[in-house]
Amino acid sequence: MARKNTRLLDATSAAAAVDLISELNDDVLLRILGLLPSARDVARTAVLSKWWRHLCGIAPCLRFDVSSSARCHDAARRLIAGVDACLARRRGGGAANAADVDVLEISLVYTDTSESKHGTFKRVPVGKRFYFHDHRHEADVTPSLVDSWLRFAERHVKGSFVLEVPLNAAAAAALDRAEETSTAEQDYQEEESPAPELEEEEVVELPATSRAEAMSITLGGANTAVPIAGAGAFHALTDFTLCRAKINAYDDGDLRLGHLLSSPCCPRLRRLELRHVAGLIRLHLDAADALEELRLVYLPDLLRLHVDAPGLRLLRVGHCDNLPCSGDPAPVRVSAPRLEALAWDRLECIACREVIATATVRHLKKIYLFSHGGDDDETNVAAVRLLKSCTAESSEDTMKEIPYLPTVTNLRLDVNTWWKGHTIGATLARIIAKCNNIKHLSIRVIGLFKVCSDPQCNCSQPEGWEDQKIRLEHLKKVEFKGFIPCDDRKSLLRLLLENAPVLEKINVKLNNTYILQSPEEVREYTNFDVPGYQGLWTPYEWKYRECGIFDGATKYEWTRETN
């Protein structure tokens, strides 16, 4: 028995002596290293085996990210120095392609990784530093350092490149000065102080690389130069995002950016996003057929926009407040014959038919309609003109102001009732009735919650409107925000329930202002008494119960009963 145990121990020892990891070839080992979440983890693998030590210098993926939990200034400074040192070592490698990487990610922006709702606000403007957390390492991220990283990416990144830096020191100082000036003006200070001498800011230059496939660059408001690019400058690029940059339009930087992102330089570009880019006065984009998604958001200086994108499917234009709102379509022109999804803030204020053809659009957002007439009648006329252009079909109807929209499958109605009141159920029902192919309906109402008592008002409810029959054979989901439990809105919900045979779910959120500002006796008798028909209403949130303001539910969900 003892001899048998000895043989088992010998076999086990022999198996343990075999180093299976060291027998893996370099291609497999590099693939494993490429799956590690950070460059620090790659460096730590050197202790596993002496055969791994040389792999740190040729790892295909380098990821550097400041810790969202620590938010330590010293740790961020060490990371910045580590990034620079690591890239310097890669550049100094012996072989010609030793410095090349498939993935390079450098993120020096703190993020909120909690499960709270604020976790969705990763990198949005909050306060004068634009972020939730104080970035005390702003001054350590100098433009010259950022430019050296961009040059490394230009020469050595073959796949994906991500760079995210916080607001740079020069931009932060300029923002502070602007805030101080604004405060001084508000306080009516008569004594003029001399303007501070402005130092000439350093400039970073965008990389022009024919090998990178995806780039997302957030530059913290740095002055950004656009290279003079020839054909194929971004030959392999499919995804490009530029954020927090400042272009010099007086040096034609905006025109060069448009050329850089057009088909001669970017023949394979599929998704393009420009966000928070200052100085971009003119954008002329002659896109390749491959471009499918274009997002232009927070371009405060944009005055002229010309886009020719034959393959574009999704277009988002938002917070470009200087685009001219007039009947002259010359400054703004978009050609996108295959466009399906359109979200353009206040497009109804522009000469929409001349700006963009919308016959193929199936998803339309950001269109404003006013439930009451008054001074805003022109906006309604423009919005209806835009809605009519969303279908090639025309239909004579007694309600000529609301066209049929057979191609619309997703409908979002943002209703503002600040002027008089909120008796809008019949108006919304008329619009919904003209969209008989919708699958998803979203209604958001903001404004006053008192009932309009003017019998001559445009919002008066035609007798029997809640009993009409409308075809909603494809409607599956409904979301209603800003709901007030008054008769016209309850009737609208009943109308949807009665006429949508395949409806699966309705989510209703009560209006917060109604709850907080209504007298206590009104809140006490608030009743969500909408019948369930072939489903069941379930309350699932009591937002104000703990503070004693309102005991009732603030959110309800309707689901169809299963047999």
Disulfide bonds with the S-S distance in Angstrom:
none
